[in-house]
Amino acid sequence: MTAKRPEYAHLQQILKRGVAEIIVEREFVDLLNSGRPLRLKQGFDPSAPDIHLGHVVGLRKLRQLQDLGHTVVLIVGDWTAQIGDPSGRSATRPMLSAEQVASNAQSYLQQFFKVVDPKKTEVRRQTEWFDGFDLSDVIRLTRRFTVAQILKRDDFATRFDENQPIAVTEMLYPLLQAYDSVMVQADVEFGGTDQRFNNLLGRELQVQVGQRPQQVFLVPLLVGTDGAQKMSKSLGNYIGIAEPPEQMYGKAMSIPDALILNYFALLTDVPQPELDEYAKALAAGSANPMEMKKRLAEDLVRQFHGSDSAGKAADHFRRVVQEKEHPEDVPSLAVPFSRATASDNDLIAGADGDGVKIHIARVLVRAGLASTTGEARRLLAQGAVRVDGRKLGPDDLIVRAAAESMVQVGARRFVRLVDAG
């Protein structure tokens, strides 16, 4: 079996669009032109069950190469997820139980295959090789690298300079990831720019054991909807690929105008000449950014939910956001208004002659408008929550409400409170 050699225009798209760095580009091109099917390694730690658009940047690149006949080797980091890796953060991720890892991995894989072809993917779990690891194996692996080498990783170096703790388990993480490359004999490893050190370590370890060194293919980190930091669920600036069409569309419409071209380039197949025209129009002030974002939002929804859902999401945005209508199918949440006592239901804060008071953060969580009370508080601090049209602030944790009150988060998500009787 051979792989297709990409034509020049296709090769340039692979090499230049949605790419931060390829190490070593010339060697990577030679591999693509060799006709040999390549093993494209992509690892993930199932520390969370969902994929957002930040992950999609690299997944789209993998799909392009799959279409040429190459194989994606997906490493399920069921071992390293139980260790924790800061990945540029200043603190260690929490260790997860094996049960949490298994549950997250199943959800992740379902979403992963919305982009990547499952028929051309080999799924491997680290437990295949690490379950048999003993202390002597760990020592042999650590002897191949020095502490000075590991401290060259930016986040480790920063924490070391600032006298912040670095757990020995964290320092093992890049070594274990490098060992994955040896075990699956990766030709190319993919990751975001924050994985540069880890991926290069895998390349070095392969050379030490006599394998051909993997190429390192790094993609940009997608800036989140806040326009400031990389997309992250913990920061609340993400667009999840499993989110309902209307929510995905609305979030895409909320991105700053400065991100429009970046999102088009990294997340869509809109031809580059069209993007160049968009850039000229935006620079000249002759384009309407809103219309561009509508095209972007519809394209994204189409990719993950289909054309019919994309059209309905666009119509929903027009009616609910632009024309200020309430959606027709607002979900409801039962609250015992007519027998309201704080001891009767944890949503009730109390009642007096003026009506019933509710714990709005708890209501948001119960209605699925926030995943945790912490997220609900952040939404309140951002001014994103309204009750019957009144904007709430960070101190409005207990508010008056009644049956048929409308609770709104952002411009697109609603729940109607109904009396539980």
C-alpha positions, 0 to 999 in steps of 0.5 A, a space after each residue: 500500500 502506498 500513499 498519494 504524493 500531494 500536488 504542489 498546491 495541496 502541499 502548500 496548504 498542508 505546510 503553510 495554512 494552520 501551521 506554526 512550525 514543522 521540525 524538520 520541514 524538508 525531512 517532512 516533505 521528503 516523507 510525504 513524497 516517498 509514497 510510504 504511508 506515515 504513522 502520524 502520532 497524536 496524543 491526548 490526556 483524557 483529563 476532560 471529556 470534551 473537544 473544543 475548536 482549539 483541538 480541531 486545528 490539529 485534527 483538521 491537519 490530520 484529516 488532510 493527511 489521512 486523505 492522502 493515505 496516511 494513518 493517524 495513531 491516536 495515543 490515549 494517555 490513560 497513564 499520563 492523565 493519572 500523573 498530571 501535566 501543567 502544559 504551560 500552566 503554573 500548576 499541576 493538573 489533578 490526578 484522575 482515577 482510572 474510571 474517570 479516565 475511561 469515561 472521558 476517553 470514550 466521550 473524547 473518541 466519539 467527538 474525535 471521529 467527527 473530524 478524523 476518519 476512524 477507518 484510518 486511525 489506530 487507537 492505542 492506550 498507554 497502558 499497553 506498555 506502561 502497565 508492565 513498567 517496573 521501577 527498573 524500567 523507569 530508572 533506565 528511561 530517566 538515565 537517558 536525560 538530565 535534569 538540565 534538559 528537562 528544565 529547558 521546558 519553558 514552564 518548568 524553567 519559569 517555575 524553577 526561577 520563581 522558586 515554585 514547586 515542580 513535582 518529580 512526577 511532572 518531570 516524568 511526563 515528557 519522558 513518558 510521552 517520548 516513550 510513546 513515540 518509540 512504542 508506536 514508531 511514530 513518523 510525525 508527532 502533532 501538537 500545539 506549540 505548547 507541546 514543542 519540548 515534549 515532542 522534540 524529546 520524543 524525537 531525541 529518544 527515538 534516535 537514542 534507541 535506533 529509530 528514525 527520528 519523528 518529525 514534529 508538526 506544531 499548530 497554533 493555539 487558537 485564541 478563545 472567544 474572549 480574544 485574549 487567552 488560548 481557548 480553554 474550558 477552564 477559562 470559559 472562552 471555548 466553543 465545544 464541538 458537541 454543543 447544540 447548533 444554536 449555542 455553537 453559532 451564537 458563540 462564534 458570532 461573539 468572537 472579536 472582529 480581530 479573530 475572524 480571519 484567524 478562525 477562517 484560516 484555522 477552522 474552515 476550508 474557505 479558499 485562501 484567495 477569498 480570505 485575502 479579499 476578506 483581509 483587504 475589505 476589513 483593512 479598508 473598512 468596506 466589509 461588514 464583520 457581522 456578515 463575515 462572522 455569520 458565514 464563519 458560524 454557519 460553516 462551523 455548525 455545518 461541519 459538526 451538525 450538518 447543513 439543516 442545523 446550520 440554517 436553523 441556527 442562523 435563523 435562531 440567531 436572527 430571531 433571538 439575538 438580532 430581533 430580540 425575540 424569545 425562542 419558541 422552545 425554551 426549556 423549563 425548570 420546576 421550582 416550588 414557588 407556591 410552597 416556597 421554603 428554604 428547607 423545602 428546596 435548595 433553589 429557594 432562598 426564602 419568601 416574604 410578602 413581596 414574593 420568592 427569592 431564589 439562589 440564582 447560581 444554583 438555578 443556573 447549574 440545575 438548568 444546565 446553563 452553567 456547569 458549576 456554581 463557580 462558573 455561574 458566579 463568573 457569568 454573574 460577574 461578567 453581566 451575562 445573566 438576566 432575570 425577566 430582562 434585568 441584568 444581574 451583577 456579581 453580588 446578585 446571588 439571591 434574586 426575586 423570581 416567580 412562575 414564568 420568570 425568564 432566566 437568560 444567559 448571554 444572548 442565546 440561552 434561556 430557561 423558563 421557571 415554572 411552579 412545581 406546585 
